[in-house]
Amino acid sequence: MANRIKSVGFALRGALLLIKTEASIKVQVFIGLIMTAAGFYFEISHTEWILQIFAIALVIGIEGMNTAVEKVADFIQPKFDPKIGFIKDIAAGAVMIVSIAAVVVGLLIYVPKFF
């Protein structure tokens, strides 16, 4: 049980470090907060909340993994290496894919609220 509590502590520390140190995460957390406020303002349904929360969490989570990949890659090979660049590009591409999906979810939820 003590190890599980320590693990949660490490995870919380990692999440806070991510938010404190990474500009892209700060932007995404800010957007997530705006979308959360919009959800309250427009009184979105339970299903829409589920989709929105999942989309926000997925973008932030994948961005966190992208950051971890970049940090490990830079640690392993601080100089430019095309193979490391390829790995970093793939990780960034994953962020882009989930970000596009999150935008689509947001549009599907909020565009009908305006019309």
C-alpha distances in whole Angstrom, upper triangle without the diagonal:
4,5,5,6,9,10,11,13,14,15,17,19,20,21,23,24,26,27,29,30,31,35,34,31,33,35,33,31,34,36,33,33,37,36,34,37,39,37,37,41,42,40,38,37,34,34,36,33,30,33,33,29,29,31,30,27,28,31,28,26,28,30,27,27,30,30,27,30,32,30,30,33,35,33,34,37,39,42,43,43,44,41,38,40,40,36,36,39,37,34,36,38,34,34,38,37,34,36,39,38,36,40,41,38,39,43,43,41,43,47,47,47,49,52
4,5,5,6,9,10,11,12,14,15,17,18,20,21,22,24,26,27,28,30,33,33,30,31,34,33,30,34,35,33,33,37,36,34,37,39,38,38,41,43,41,40,39,35,36,37,34,32,34,34,30,30,32,31,27,29,31,28,25,28,29,26,26,30,28,26,29,31,29,28,32,33,31,32,36,37,40,42,42,43,40,37,40,40,36,36,38,37,33,36,38,35,34,38,38,35,36,40,38,37,40,42,39,40,44,44,42,44,47,48,47,50,53
4,5,5,6,9,10,10,12,14,15,16,18,20,21,22,24,25,26,28,31,31,28,30,33,31,29,32,34,31,32,36,35,33,36,39,37,38,41,42,40,39,38,35,35,36,33,31,32,32,29,28,30,29,25,26,28,26,23,25,27,23,23,27,26,23,25,28,26,25,29,30,28,29,32,34,37,39,38,39,37,34,36,36,32,32,35,33,30,33,35,32,31,35,35,32,34,37,36,35,38,40,37,38,42,42,41,43,46,47,47,49,52
4,5,5,6,9,10,11,12,14,15,17,18,20,21,23,24,26,27,30,29,26,28,31,29,27,30,31,28,29,33,32,30,33,35,34,34,38,39,37,35,35,31,32,32,29,27,29,29,25,25,27,26,22,23,26,23,21,23,25,21,21,25,24,22,25,27,26,25,28,30,28,29,33,34,37,39,38,39,36,34,35,35,32,31,34,32,29,31,33,30,29,33,32,30,31,35,33,32,35,37,34,35,39,39,37,39,43,44,43,46,48
4,5,5,6,9,10,11,12,14,15,17,18,20,21,22,24,26,29,29,25,27,30,28,25,29,30,27,28,32,31,29,32,34,33,33,36,38,36,35,34,31,32,32,29,27,29,29,25,25,27,26,22,24,26,23,21,24,25,22,22,26,25,22,26,28,26,26,29,30,29,30,34,34,38,39,39,40,38,35,36,37,33,32,35,33,30,32,34,31,30,33,33,30,32,35,34,32,35,37,34,35,39,39,37,39,42,44,43,45,48
4,5,5,6,9,10,10,12,14,15,16,18,20,21,22,24,27,27,24,26,29,27,25,28,30,28,28,32,32,30,33,35,34,34,38,39,38,37,36,33,34,34,31,29,31,30,26,26,28,26,23,24,26,23,20,23,24,20,21,24,23,20,23,25,23,23,27,28,26,27,31,31,35,36,36,38,35,32,34,35,31,30,33,32,28,30,32,30,29,32,33,30,31,35,34,32,35,37,35,36,39,40,38,40,43,45,44,46,49
4,5,5,6,9,10,10,12,14,15,16,18,20,21,22,25,25,22,24,27,25,23,27,28,26,26,30,30,28,31,33,32,33,36,37,36,34,34,31,31,31,28,26,28,27,24,23,25,23,20,21,23,20,17,20,21,17,17,21,20,17,20,23,21,20,24,25,24,25,29,29,33,34,34,35,32,29,31,31,28,27,30,28,25,27,29,26,25,29,29,27,28,32,31,29,32,34,32,33,37,37,36,37,41,42,41,44,47
4,5,5,6,9,10,10,12,14,15,17,18,20,21,24,24,20,22,25,23,20,24,25,23,23,27,27,25,28,30,29,29,33,34,32,31,31,28,28,29,25,24,25,25,21,21,23,21,17,19,21,18,16,19,20,16,17,21,20,18,21,23,22,22,25,27,25,27,30,31,34,35,35,36,34,31,32,32,29,28,30,29,25,27,29,26,25,28,28,26,27,30,29,27,30,32,30,30,34,34,33,35,38,39,38,41,44
4,5,5,6,9,10,11,12,14,15,16,18,20,23,23,20,21,24,23,20,24,26,23,24,27,28,26,28,31,30,30,33,35,34,33,33,30,31,31,27,26,27,26,23,23,25,22,19,21,22,19,17,20,20,17,18,21,20,18,21,23,21,22,25,26,24,27,30,30,33,35,35,36,34,31,32,33,29,28,31,30,26,27,30,27,26,29,30,27,28,32,31,29,32,34,32,32,36,36,35,36,39,41,40,42,45
4,5,5,6,9,10,10,12,14,15,16,18,21,21,18,20,23,22,20,23,25,23,24,28,28,26,29,32,31,31,35,36,35,34,34,31,32,31,28,27,28,26,23,23,24,22,19,20,21,18,16,18,18,14,15,18,17,15,18,20,18,18,22,22,21,23,26,26,30,31,31,33,30,27,29,30,26,25,28,27,23,25,27,25,23,27,28,25,26,30,29,28,31,33,31,32,35,36,35,36,39,41,40,42,45
4,5,5,6,9,10,10,12,14,15,16,19,19,16,18,21,19,17,21,22,20,21,24,24,23,26,28,27,28,31,33,32,30,30,28,28,28,24,23,24,23,19,19,20,18,15,16,17,14,12,15,15,12,13,16,15,13,17,19,17,17,21,22,21,23,26,26,30,30,31,31,29,26,27,28,24,23,25,24,21,22,24,22,20,24,25,22,23,27,26,24,27,29,27,28,32,32,31,32,36,37,37,39,42
4,5,5,6,9,10,11,12,14,15,18,18,15,16,19,18,15,18,21,18,19,22,23,21,24,26,26,26,29,31,30,29,29,27,27,27,24,22,24,22,19,19,20,18,15,17,18,14,13,16,16,13,15,18,16,15,19,20,19,20,23,24,23,25,28,28,31,32,33,34,32,28,29,30,27,25,27,26,23,23,26,23,21,25,26,23,23,27,26,24,27,29,27,27,31,32,30,31,35,36,35,37,41
4,5,5,6,9,10,10,12,14,17,18,15,16,19,18,16,19,22,20,20,24,25,23,26,28,28,29,31,33,33,32,32,30,31,30,27,26,26,25,21,22,23,20,17,19,19,15,15,17,16,13,15,17,15,14,18,19,17,18,21,21,20,23,26,25,29,30,31,32,31,27,28,29,26,24,27,26,22,23,26,24,22,26,27,24,24,28,28,26,28,31,30,29,33,34,33,34,37,39,38,40,43
4,5,5,6,9,10,10,12,15,15,12,14,17,16,15,18,20,19,20,23,24,23,25,28,27,29,31,33,32,31,32,30,30,29,26,24,25,23,20,20,20,18,15,16,16,13,12,14,13,9,11,14,11,10,14,15,13,15,18,18,18,20,23,22,26,27,27,29,27,23,24,25,22,20,23,22,19,20,22,20,19,22,24,21,22,25,25,23,26,29,27,27,31,32,31,32,35,37,36,38,41
4,5,5,6,9,10,11,13,13,10,11,15,13,11,15,17,15,16,19,20,19,22,24,24,25,27,29,29,27,28,26,26,25,22,21,22,20,17,17,17,14,12,14,14,10,9,12,11,8,11,13,12,12,15,16,15,17,20,20,20,23,25,24,28,28,29,30,28,25,25,26,23,21,23,22,18,19,21,19,17,20,22,19,19,23,23,20,23,26,24,24,28,29,28,28,32,34,33,35,38
4,5,5,6,8,10,13,14,10,11,14,14,12,14,17,16,16,19,20,19,21,24,24,25,27,29,29,29,30,28,28,27,24,23,24,22,19,19,20,16,15,17,16,12,13,15,14,11,14,16,14,14,18,18,16,19,21,21,21,24,26,25,28,29,30,31,30,27,27,28,25,23,25,25,21,21,24,22,19,23,24,22,21,25,25,23,25,28,26,26,29,31,29,30,33,35,34,35,39
4,5,5,6,8,11,13,10,11,15,15,13,16,18,18,18,21,23,22,24,27,27,28,30,32,32,31,33,31,31,30,27,26,26,24,21,22,21,18,16,18,17,13,13,15,13,10,13,14,11,12,15,15,13,16,18,18,18,21,23,22,25,26,27,28,27,24,24,26,23,20,23,23,20,20,23,21,19,22,24,22,21,25,26,24,26,29,28,27,31,32,31,32,34,37,36,37,41
4,6,5,6,9,10,7,8,12,11,11,14,16,15,16,19,20,20,22,24,25,26,28,30,30,29,30,29,29,27,24,24,23,21,19,19,18,15,14,15,13,10,10,12,10,7,10,11,8,9,13,13,12,14,17,17,17,20,22,21,24,24,25,26,25,22,22,23,20,18,20,20,16,16,19,18,15,18,20,18,18,22,22,20,22,25,25,24,27,29,28,29,31,34,33,34,38
4,6,6,8,9,6,6,9,9,8,10,13,13,13,16,17,17,19,22,22,23,25,27,28,27,28,27,27,25,23,23,22,20,17,18,17,14,13,15,13,10,11,13,11,9,13,14,11,13,16,16,15,18,20,20,21,24,25,24,26,27,28,29,28,25,24,25,23,20,22,22,18,18,21,19,16,19,21,19,17,21,22,19,21,24,23,22,26,28,26,27,29,32,31,32,35
4,6,8,10,8,7,11,12,11,12,16,16,16,18,20,20,22,24,25,26,28,30,30,30,32,31,31,29,26,26,26,23,21,22,21,18,17,19,17,13,15,17,14,12,16,16,13,14,18,17,15,19,21,20,20,24,25,23,26,27,28,30,29,25,25,27,25,22,23,24,21,20,23,22,19,22,24,22,21,24,25,23,24,28,27,26,29,31,30,30,32,35,34,35,38
4,7,9,8,8,12,13,13,14,17,17,18,20,22,23,24,26,27,29,30,32,33,32,34,33,33,31,28,28,27,25,23,23,22,19,18,19,17,14,15,16,13,11,14,14,10,12,15,14,12,16,18,16,17,20,21,19,22,23,25,26,26,22,22,24,22,19,21,22,19,18,21,21,18,20,23,22,20,24,25,23,24,28,28,27,29,32,31,31,33,36,35,36,39
4,6,5,6,9,10,11,12,14,15,17,19,20,21,23,24,26,27,29,30,31,30,32,31,31,28,26,26,25,22,21,21,19,16,16,17,14,11,13,13,10,9,12,11,8,11,13,12,11,15,16,15,17,20,20,19,21,21,23,24,24,20,19,21,19,16,18,19,16,14,18,17,14,17,20,18,17,20,22,20,21,25,25,24,26,29,28,28,30,34,33,33,37
4,5,5,6,9,10,11,13,14,15,17,18,20,21,23,24,26,27,29,30,29,31,31,30,28,26,26,25,22,21,21,19,16,17,17,14,12,14,15,11,11,14,13,11,14,16,14,14,18,19,18,20,23,23,21,23,22,24,25,25,22,20,22,21,17,18,20,17,15,18,18,14,16,19,18,16,19,21,19,20,23,23,22,25,27,27,26,28,32,31,31,34
4,5,5,6,9,10,11,12,14,15,16,18,20,21,22,25,26,27,28,27,29,28,28,25,23,23,22,19,18,18,16,13,14,14,11,9,12,12,8,9,12,11,9,13,15,13,14,18,18,18,20,22,22,21,23,22,23,23,24,20,19,20,19,15,16,17,14,12,14,14,11,12,15,14,12,15,17,15,16,20,20,19,21,24,24,24,26,29,28,29,32
4,5,5,6,8,10,10,12,14,15,16,18,20,21,23,24,25,26,25,27,26,25,23,21,21,20,17,16,16,14,11,11,12,9,7,9,10,7,8,11,11,9,12,15,14,15,18,19,19,20,23,24,23,25,24,25,26,25,22,21,22,20,17,17,18,15,13,16,15,11,13,16,14,12,16,17,15,16,20,19,18,21,24,23,23,25,28,28,28,32
4,5,5,6,9,10,11,12,14,15,17,18,20,21,23,24,25,25,27,26,26,24,21,22,21,18,17,18,16,13,13,15,12,9,13,14,11,11,15,14,13,16,18,17,17,21,22,21,23,26,26,25,27,27,28,29,28,25,24,25,23,20,21,22,18,16,19,18,15,16,19,17,15,18,19,17,17,21,21,19,22,24,23,23,25,28,27,28,31
4,6,5,6,9,10,11,12,14,15,16,18,20,21,22,24,23,25,25,25,22,20,21,20,17,16,17,15,12,13,14,11,10,13,14,11,13,16,15,14,17,19,18,19,22,23,23,25,27,28,26,28,27,28,28,28,25,24,25,23,20,20,21,18,16,18,17,14,14,17,15,12,15,17,14,14,18,18,16,19,22,21,20,22,25,25,25,28
4,5,5,6,9,10,10,12,14,15,16,18,20,21,22,21,23,22,22,19,17,18,16,13,13,14,11,8,10,11,8,7,10,11,9,11,14,13,13,16,18,18,19,22,23,23,25,27,28,27,29,28,29,28,28,25,23,24,22,19,19,19,16,14,16,15,11,12,14,12,10,13,14,11,12,16,15,14,17,19,18,18,20,23,23,24,27
4,5,5,6,9,10,10,12,14,15,17,18,20,21,20,22,21,21,19,16,17,16,13,12,13,12,8,9,12,10,7,11,13,11,12,15,15,15,17,20,20,20,23,24,25,26,29,30,29,31,30,31,31,31,27,26,27,25,22,22,22,19,17,19,18,14,16,18,15,13,16,17,13,14,18,17,15,18,20,19,19,22,24,23,24,28
4,5,5,6,9,10,11,12,14,16,16,18,20,19,22,22,22,19,17,19,18,14,14,16,14,11,13,15,12,11,14,16,14,15,18,18,18,20,23,22,23,26,27,27,29,31,32,31,33,32,33,33,33,30,28,29,27,24,24,25,22,20,21,20,16,17,19,17,14,17,18,14,15,18,17,15,18,20,19,18,20,23,22,22,26
4,5,5,6,9,10,10,12,14,15,16,18,17,20,20,20,17,15,17,15,12,12,14,12,9,12,13,11,10,14,15,14,15,19,18,18,21,23,23,24,27,28,28,30,32,33,32,33,32,33,33,32,30,28,28,27,24,23,23,21,18,19,19,15,15,17,14,11,14,15,11,11,14,14,11,14,17,15,14,17,20,19,19,23
4,5,5,6,9,10,10,13,14,15,16,15,17,17,17,14,12,13,13,9,9,11,9,6,9,11,9,9,12,14,13,15,18,18,18,21,23,23,24,27,28,28,30,32,33,32,34,33,34,34,33,30,29,29,27,24,24,24,21,19,20,18,15,16,17,14,12,14,14,10,11,14,13,11,14,16,14,14,17,20,18,20,23
4,5,5,6,9,10,11,12,14,15,15,17,17,18,15,13,15,15,11,10,13,12,9,11,14,13,12,15,17,16,17,20,21,21,23,26,26,26,29,31,31,32,35,36,35,37,36,37,37,36,33,32,32,30,27,27,27,24,22,24,22,19,19,21,18,15,18,18,14,14,17,16,13,16,18,16,15,18,20,19,20,23
4,5,5,6,9,10,10,12,14,14,17,18,18,15,13,16,15,12,12,15,13,11,14,16,15,14,18,19,18,20,23,23,23,26,28,27,29,31,32,33,35,37,37,36,38,37,38,38,37,35,33,33,32,29,28,28,26,23,24,23,19,20,21,18,15,17,17,14,13,16,15,11,14,16,14,13,16,18,16,17,20
4,5,5,6,9,10,10,12,11,14,15,15,11,10,13,12,8,9,12,11,9,12,14,13,13,17,18,18,19,22,22,23,25,27,28,29,31,32,33,35,37,38,37,39,38,38,37,37,34,33,32,31,28,28,27,25,23,23,21,18,18,19,16,14,15,15,11,11,13,11,8,11,13,11,10,13,15,13,15,18
4,5,5,7,9,10,10,10,13,13,14,11,9,11,12,8,8,12,11,9,12,15,14,14,17,19,19,20,23,24,24,26,28,29,30,32,34,34,36,38,39,38,40,39,40,39,39,36,35,35,33,30,30,29,26,25,25,23,20,21,21,18,16,18,17,13,14,16,13,11,14,15,12,12,15,17,15,17,20
4,5,5,6,9,10,11,14,15,16,13,11,15,15,11,12,16,15,13,15,18,18,17,20,22,22,23,26,27,27,29,31,31,32,35,36,37,38,41,42,41,43,42,43,42,42,39,37,37,36,33,32,32,29,27,28,26,23,24,24,21,19,20,20,16,16,18,16,13,15,17,13,12,16,17,14,16,19
4,5,5,6,8,9,12,14,15,12,11,14,14,11,12,15,14,13,16,18,18,18,21,23,22,24,27,27,28,30,32,32,34,36,37,38,40,42,43,42,44,42,43,42,42,39,37,37,36,33,32,32,29,27,27,26,23,23,23,20,18,19,18,15,14,16,13,10,12,14,10,9,12,13,11,12,16
4,5,5,6,5,9,10,11,8,7,11,11,8,10,13,13,12,15,17,17,18,20,22,23,24,27,27,28,30,32,33,34,36,38,38,40,42,43,43,44,43,44,43,42,40,38,38,36,33,33,32,29,28,28,26,23,23,23,20,18,19,18,14,14,15,12,10,12,13,9,9,12,13,11,13,16
4,6,5,7,10,11,14,11,9,13,14,12,13,16,16,15,17,20,20,20,23,25,25,26,29,30,30,33,35,35,36,39,40,41,42,45,46,45,47,46,47,46,45,42,41,41,39,36,36,35,32,31,31,29,26,27,26,23,22,23,21,18,18,19,16,14,16,16,13,12,15,16,13,15,18
4,6,8,12,14,16,13,12,16,16,14,15,19,18,17,20,23,22,23,25,27,27,28,31,32,32,35,37,37,38,41,42,42,44,46,47,46,48,47,48,47,46,44,42,42,40,38,37,36,34,32,32,31,28,27,28,25,23,23,22,19,18,19,17,14,16,16,13,11,14,14,11,12,16
4,6,9,12,14,11,11,15,15,13,15,18,18,17,20,22,22,23,26,27,27,29,32,32,33,35,37,38,39,41,42,43,45,47,48,47,49,47,48,47,46,44,42,42,40,38,37,36,34,32,32,30,27,27,26,24,22,22,21,18,17,17,15,12,13,13,10,8,11,11,7,10,13
4,7,9,11,10,9,13,14,13,14,17,18,17,20,22,23,23,25,27,28,29,32,33,34,36,37,38,40,42,43,44,46,48,49,48,50,49,49,48,47,45,43,43,41,39,38,37,35,33,33,31,28,28,27,24,23,23,22,19,19,19,16,14,15,15,11,11,14,13,10,13,15
4,7,8,6,6,10,11,10,12,14,15,15,18,19,20,21,23,25,26,27,29,30,32,34,35,36,38,40,41,42,44,45,46,46,48,47,47,45,45,42,41,40,38,36,35,34,32,31,30,28,26,25,24,21,21,21,19,16,16,16,13,11,13,11,8,9,12,11,9,13,15
4,5,5,6,9,10,10,12,14,15,16,18,20,21,22,24,25,27,28,30,31,33,34,36,37,39,40,42,43,45,46,47,48,49,48,48,46,45,43,42,41,39,37,36,35,33,32,31,28,27,27,25,22,22,22,19,17,18,17,13,13,15,13,9,11,14,13,12,15,17
4,5,5,6,9,10,10,12,14,15,16,18,20,21,22,24,26,27,28,30,31,33,34,36,37,39,40,42,43,44,46,46,48,47,47,46,44,42,41,40,38,36,36,34,31,31,30,27,26,26,25,21,22,22,19,17,19,18,14,14,17,14,12,14,17,16,15,19,20
4,5,5,6,9,10,11,12,14,15,16,18,20,21,22,24,26,27,28,30,31,33,34,36,37,38,40,42,43,44,45,47,45,45,43,42,40,39,37,35,34,33,31,29,29,28,25,24,24,22,19,19,20,16,15,16,15,12,13,15,12,10,13,16,15,15,19,20
4,5,5,6,8,10,10,12,14,15,16,18,19,21,22,24,25,27,28,30,31,33,34,36,37,39,40,42,43,43,45,43,43,42,40,38,37,36,34,32,31,30,28,27,26,23,22,22,20,17,17,17,14,12,13,12,9,9,11,9,7,10,13,12,12,15,17
4,5,5,6,8,10,10,12,14,15,16,18,20,21,22,24,25,27,28,30,31,33,34,36,37,39,40,42,42,44,42,42,41,40,38,37,36,33,32,31,29,27,26,26,23,21,22,21,17,17,18,15,13,14,14,11,10,13,12,9,12,15,15,14,18,20
4,6,5,6,9,10,11,12,14,15,16,18,20,21,22,24,25,27,28,30,31,32,34,36,37,38,40,40,42,41,41,40,38,36,35,34,31,30,30,28,25,25,24,21,20,21,19,16,16,17,14,12,15,14,11,12,15,13,11,14,17,17,17,20,22
4,6,5,6,9,10,10,12,14,15,16,18,20,21,22,24,25,27,28,30,31,32,34,36,37,38,39,40,39,38,37,36,34,33,31,29,28,27,25,23,23,22,19,17,18,16,13,13,14,11,9,11,11,7,9,12,10,9,12,15,15,16,19,21
4,5,5,6,9,10,11,12,14,15,17,18,20,21,23,24,26,27,29,30,31,33,35,36,37,37,39,38,38,36,35,33,32,31,29,27,26,25,22,22,21,18,16,17,16,12,12,13,11,8,10,10,7,7,11,10,8,11,14,15,15,17,20
4,5,5,6,8,10,11,12,14,15,16,18,20,21,22,24,26,27,28,30,31,33,34,36,36,38,37,37,36,35,32,31,30,28,26,26,25,22,21,21,18,16,18,17,13,13,15,13,10,13,14,10,11,14,14,12,14,17,19,18,21,23
4,6,5,6,9,10,10,12,14,15,16,18,20,21,22,24,25,27,28,30,31,32,34,34,36,35,35,34,32,30,29,28,26,24,24,22,19,19,19,16,14,16,14,11,12,14,11,9,12,13,10,11,15,14,13,16,19,20,20,23,25
4,6,5,6,9,10,11,12,14,15,16,18,20,21,22,24,26,27,28,30,31,32,33,35,33,33,31,30,28,27,26,24,22,21,20,17,17,16,14,12,13,11,8,8,10,8,5,9,10,7,9,12,12,12,14,16,18,19,21,23
4,5,5,6,8,10,11,12,14,15,17,18,20,21,23,24,26,27,29,30,31,31,33,32,32,31,30,28,27,26,24,22,22,20,18,17,17,14,12,13,13,9,9,11,10,7,10,12,10,10,13,14,13,15,18,20,19,21,24
4,6,5,6,8,10,10,12,14,15,16,18,20,21,22,24,25,27,28,30,30,32,31,31,31,29,27,26,25,23,21,21,20,17,16,17,14,12,14,14,10,11,14,12,10,13,15,13,13,17,17,16,18,21,23,23,25,27
4,6,5,6,8,10,10,12,14,15,16,18,20,21,22,24,26,27,28,29,31,29,29,28,26,24,23,22,20,18,18,16,14,14,14,11,9,11,11,7,8,11,10,8,12,13,12,13,17,17,17,19,21,23,24,26,28
4,5,5,6,9,10,10,12,14,15,16,18,20,21,22,24,26,26,27,28,27,27,26,25,22,21,21,19,16,16,15,12,11,12,9,7,9,9,6,6,9,9,7,10,13,12,13,16,17,17,18,20,23,23,25,27
4,6,5,6,9,10,10,12,14,15,16,18,20,21,22,24,25,25,28,27,27,26,25,22,22,22,19,17,17,16,13,12,14,12,9,11,12,9,9,13,13,11,13,16,15,15,18,20,19,20,23,25,25,27,30
4,5,5,6,9,10,11,12,14,15,17,18,20,21,23,24,25,27,26,26,26,24,21,21,21,18,16,17,15,12,12,14,11,9,12,13,10,11,15,14,12,16,18,17,17,21,22,21,23,25,28,28,30,32
4,5,5,6,9,10,10,12,14,15,16,18,20,21,22,23,25,24,23,22,21,18,18,17,14,13,13,12,8,9,10,7,6,9,10,8,9,13,12,12,15,17,16,18,20,22,22,23,26,28,28,30,32
4,5,5,6,9,10,10,12,14,15,16,18,20,21,21,23,22,22,21,20,17,17,17,14,12,13,12,8,8,10,8,6,9,11,9,9,13,14,13,15,18,18,18,21,23,23,24,26,29,29,30,33
4,5,5,6,9,10,11,12,14,15,17,18,20,20,22,22,22,22,21,18,18,18,15,13,15,14,10,11,13,11,9,13,14,13,13,17,17,16,18,21,20,21,24,25,25,26,29,31,31,33,35
4,5,5,6,9,10,11,12,14,15,16,18,19,21,21,20,20,18,15,16,16,12,11,13,12,8,10,12,10,9,13,14,12,14,17,17,17,20,22,21,22,25,27,27,28,30,33,33,35,37
4,5,5,6,9,10,10,12,14,15,16,17,19,18,17,17,16,13,13,13,10,8,9,9,5,6,9,8,7,11,12,12,13,16,17,17,19,21,22,22,25,26,27,28,30,33,33,34,37
4,5,5,6,9,10,10,12,14,15,15,17,17,18,18,17,14,14,15,12,9,12,12,9,9,12,12,10,13,16,15,15,18,20,19,21,24,24,24,27,29,29,30,32,35,35,36,38
4,5,5,6,8,10,11,12,14,15,17,18,18,18,17,13,14,15,12,10,13,13,10,11,14,13,13,16,18,17,18,21,22,21,24,26,26,27,29,31,31,32,34,37,37,38,41
4,6,5,6,9,10,11,12,13,15,15,14,15,13,10,11,11,8,7,10,10,7,10,12,12,12,15,17,17,18,21,21,22,24,26,26,27,30,31,32,33,35,38,38,39,42
4,6,5,6,8,10,10,10,13,12,13,13,12,9,9,11,8,6,9,11,8,9,13,13,13,15,17,18,18,21,22,22,24,27,27,28,30,32,33,34,35,38,39,39,42
4,5,5,6,9,10,10,13,14,14,16,15,11,12,14,12,10,13,14,12,13,16,16,16,18,21,21,21,24,25,25,27,29,30,30,33,35,35,36,38,41,41,42,44
4,5,5,6,9,10,13,14,13,15,13,10,12,14,11,10,14,14,12,14,17,17,17,20,22,22,23,26,27,27,29,31,31,32,35,36,37,38,40,43,43,44,47
4,5,5,6,8,10,10,10,11,10,6,9,11,8,8,11,12,11,13,16,16,17,19,21,22,23,25,27,27,29,31,32,33,35,37,37,38,40,43,43,44,47
4,5,5,5,8,9,10,12,12,8,10,13,11,10,13,15,13,14,18,18,18,21,23,24,24,27,28,28,30,33,33,34,36,38,39,39,41,44,44,45,48
4,6,6,10,12,12,15,14,11,13,16,14,13,16,18,16,17,21,21,21,24,26,26,27,29,31,31,33,35,36,36,39,41,41,42,44,47,47,48,50
4,6,9,11,10,13,12,9,12,14,12,13,16,17,16,18,21,21,22,24,26,27,28,30,32,32,34,36,37,38,40,42,42,43,45,48,48,49,52
4,5,7,7,11,10,7,10,13,12,12,15,17,16,18,20,21,22,24,26,27,28,30,32,32,34,36,37,38,40,42,43,44,45,48,49,49,52
4,7,8,12,12,10,11,14,14,13,16,18,17,18,21,22,22,24,27,28,28,30,32,32,34,36,37,38,40,42,43,43,45,48,48,49,51
4,6,10,11,9,10,14,14,13,16,18,18,19,21,23,24,25,27,29,29,31,33,34,35,37,39,39,41,43,44,44,46,49,49,50,52
4,7,9,8,7,11,12,11,13,16,17,17,19,21,22,23,25,27,27,29,31,32,33,35,37,37,39,41,42,43,43,47,48,48,50
4,5,5,6,9,10,11,12,14,16,16,18,20,21,22,24,26,27,28,30,32,33,35,36,37,39,41,42,43,44,47,48,48,50
4,5,5,6,9,10,10,12,14,15,16,18,20,20,22,25,25,26,28,30,31,33,34,36,37,39,40,41,42,45,46,46,48
4,5,5,6,9,10,11,13,14,15,17,19,20,21,23,25,26,28,29,30,32,34,35,36,38,40,41,41,44,46,46,48
4,5,5,6,9,10,11,12,14,16,17,18,20,22,23,24,26,27,29,31,32,33,35,37,38,39,40,43,44,45,47
4,5,5,6,9,10,10,12,14,15,16,18,20,21,22,24,26,27,28,30,31,33,34,36,37,38,41,42,42,44
4,5,5,6,9,10,10,13,15,15,16,19,20,21,23,24,26,27,29,30,31,33,35,36,36,40,41,41,43
4,5,5,6,9,10,11,13,14,16,17,19,20,22,23,25,26,28,29,31,32,34,35,36,39,40,41,43
4,5,5,6,8,10,11,12,14,16,17,18,20,21,23,25,26,27,29,31,32,33,34,37,38,38,41
4,5,5,6,9,10,10,12,14,15,16,18,20,21,22,24,25,27,29,30,31,32,35,36,36,38
4,5,5,6,9,10,10,13,14,15,17,18,20,21,23,24,26,27,29,30,31,34,35,36,38
4,5,5,7,9,10,11,13,15,16,17,19,20,21,23,25,26,27,29,30,33,34,35,37
4,5,5,6,9,10,10,12,14,15,17,19,20,21,23,24,26,27,28,31,32,32,34
4,5,5,6,9,10,11,12,14,15,17,18,20,21,23,24,26,26,29,31,31,33
4,5,5,6,8,10,11,12,14,16,17,18,20,21,23,24,25,28,29,30,32
4,5,5,6,9,10,10,12,14,15,16,18,20,21,22,23,26,27,28,30
4,6,5,6,9,10,10,12,14,15,16,18,20,21,22,25,26,26,28
4,5,5,6,9,10,11,13,14,16,17,19,20,21,23,25,26,28
4,5,5,6,9,10,10,12,14,15,16,18,19,22,23,24,26
4,5,5,6,9,10,10,12,14,15,16,17,20,21,22,24
4,5,5,6,9,10,11,12,14,15,16,19,20,21,23
4,5,5,6,9,10,11,12,14,15,17,19,20,22
4,5,5,6,9,10,11,12,14,16,17,19,21
4,5,5,6,9,10,10,11,14,15,16,18
4,5,5,6,9,10,10,13,15,16,17
4,5,5,6,9,10,12,13,15,17
4,5,5,6,8,10,11,13,15
4,5,5,5,8,10,11,12
4,6,6,7,9,11,12
4,6,7,7,10,12
4,5,5,7,9
4,5,6,7
4,5,5
4,6
4
